[in-house]
Amino acid sequence: MEKLSTQVVIAGGGPAGMVCGYLLARAGVDVIVLEKHKDFLRDFRGDTIHPSTLELMAELGLLDAFLARPHDEVREITAEIGKDRFRVADFTRLPTRCRFMVFVPQWEFLDFLAGEARKLPTFHLFMEAEVTHLVARGRRIAGVRVRATEGEGDITANLVIGADGRHSTVRSKAGLKVLDIGAPFDVLWLRLPLEAGDPSEPVARAIAGNFFIMLNRRDYWQCAMVIPKGGFAALKAEGIGGFRARLRNCAGFARDRADSIASFDEVSLLTVRIDRLRRWSRPGLLCIGDAAHAMSPVGGVGINLAIQDAVATANILAPILRRGRASARELRRVQRRREFPTKVTQWFQVQVQNRVLSPTMKTTMTPTAPMALRLLNRWRWLRQWPARFVGIGVQPEHVRQEIFKRGDSAPS
Ligand SMILES: Cc1cc2nc3c(=O)[nH]c(=O)nc-3n(C[C@H](O)[C@H](O)[C@H](O)COP(=O)(O)OP(=O)(O)OC[C@H]3O[C@@H](n4cnc5c(N)ncnc54)[C@H](O)[C@@H]3O)c2cc1C
């Protein structure tokens, strides 16, 4: 790889990196996005597109094209405790254009964005390009070292954005300090067969020591089994027979499909983390999305936060980057804007994990439904609040139209 130079280089082509790259390019900033994988096809990723992101796409003129692709719309979320079902979230009362959550494989969303972004002359996406080091000039980060199929090379830029997820290379190479909040559980992901007559909406189930979530992916069920932190080794020691028995116990209507899991090769471990950076930036560098704050899967809000960070970054920095460099103070404005929603969301996730998940996993009895769940099930208008938290989040961002209309390319 030759020496390249650009205005902004983004490490990571996940939701944060792709949305940020698209928006900056649309504002006329020259952007290179580097993604270490050769495609976006990775299993067991967050597959939810939230009403706030749909609103954003409408603001950018992309909504109709996105919704023309195959997707599922979910308007209500229910939870099962033992044999009882409770309605917990109702998206139909949200104050947004799209009063539903879209379930679509994450690679579909990223492919769509990449397609739209490639229409912009200032957007460049390199796949199979992994950021391995940062390039510094004095105290300022001035670029990245990249390992690509063509070889290694440096890309210099006015700004490096670390959007490379929870195991971020950028944040560790930059020496940014991480506040580890901790999570007492991990998640196992697996697939179960889908059969005619199965429900179409997601199912969340709490039953005697187990939490189990099922997402209908049209061809199969994507299932999440919540286990105590570090508990996967003990499950493996019980053998696949023991695991299938546990699965039968929590898979409800799909219990007779547990035998479809042939071995532990079909079970993926997600080590759950909740953490955040104390400082999201240093001169020449900014972290956003999971790289700035790894979220627990509770509430399925990680993608929403990552995308909202990307919008705030582009809103604040695009006009500055079009002219040149952003100062350290200007970079800190992104953290000031996004830290409050991050802290509130993580606080909520910690409450759920400590007050609901941990006690349920410790008991061998089927838990009784908490009062909050009963009230939500009884009063429909109350159910808009969990829907707001998940679907819109705290302090939603909107694209500043005056910035993004000025890009080289007209809105599609
Ligand atoms: C199993 C699982 C299920 C989840 N379910 C949900 C859900 O239902 N709803 C929800 O909202 N959230 C969910 N989340 C969380 C959500 O996926 C993340 O919060 C969100 O994807 C964060 O986006 P991001 O762009 O910051 O990081 P990521 O999505 O992690 O993207 C980072 C990208 O950077 C790339 N990368 C990493 N290192 C480098 C490097 N050195 N150089 C170049 N590229 C690099 C990676 O390949 C990846 O494509 C889930 C997470 C997991 C792991």
The ligand as a Gaussian input file, in Angstrom:
#p B3LYP/6-31G(d) Opt

LIG

0 1
 C      -23.672000     -10.798000      19.535000
 C      -24.101000      -9.367000      19.628000
 C      -25.439000      -9.037000      19.577000
 C      -25.845000      -7.711000      19.677000
 N      -27.172000      -7.393000      19.588000
 C      -27.550000      -6.097000      19.517000
 C      -28.905000      -5.721000      19.213000
 O      -29.769000      -6.570000      19.014000
 N      -29.185000      -4.405000      19.112000
 C      -28.234000      -3.449000      19.302000
 O      -28.550000      -2.258000      19.186000
 N      -26.973000      -3.765000      19.594000
 C      -26.594000      -5.056000      19.679000
 N      -25.295000      -5.393000      19.904000
 C      -24.324000      -4.338000      20.087000
 C      -24.001000      -3.711000      18.757000
 O      -23.711000      -4.710000      17.775000
 C      -22.843000      -2.765000      18.922000
 O      -23.099000      -1.880000      19.994000
 C      -22.672000      -1.945000      17.654000
 O      -22.469000      -2.817000      16.566000
 C      -21.508000      -1.006000      17.817000
 O      -21.206000      -0.463000      16.567000
 P      -19.726000       0.035000      16.273000
 O      -19.747000       0.467000      14.860000
 O      -19.301000       0.974000      17.318000
 O      -18.805000      -1.259000      16.477000
 P      -18.842000      -2.653000      15.709000
 O      -20.195000      -3.002000      15.256000
 O      -18.142000      -3.618000      16.608000
 O      -17.960000      -2.401000      14.419000
 C      -16.573000      -2.280000      14.488000
 C      -16.015000      -2.645000      13.127000
 O      -14.625000      -2.388000      13.149000
 C      -13.937000      -3.462000      12.536000
 N      -12.587000      -3.467000      13.106000
 C      -12.209000      -3.864000      14.336000
 N      -10.895000      -3.648000      14.527000
 C      -10.433000      -3.093000      13.376000
 C       -9.165000      -2.635000      12.956000
 N       -8.097000      -2.707000      13.770000
 N       -9.022000      -2.130000      11.714000
 C      -10.098000      -2.055000      10.864000
 N      -11.341000      -2.481000      11.217000
 C      -11.502000      -2.975000      12.467000
 C      -14.757000      -4.683000      12.878000
 O      -14.547000      -5.727000      11.944000
 C      -16.185000      -4.128000      12.802000
 O      -16.737000      -4.251000      11.509000
 C      -24.874000      -6.707000      19.836000
 C      -23.516000      -7.041000      19.892000
 C      -23.131000      -8.356000      19.770000
 C      -21.650000      -8.681000      19.780000

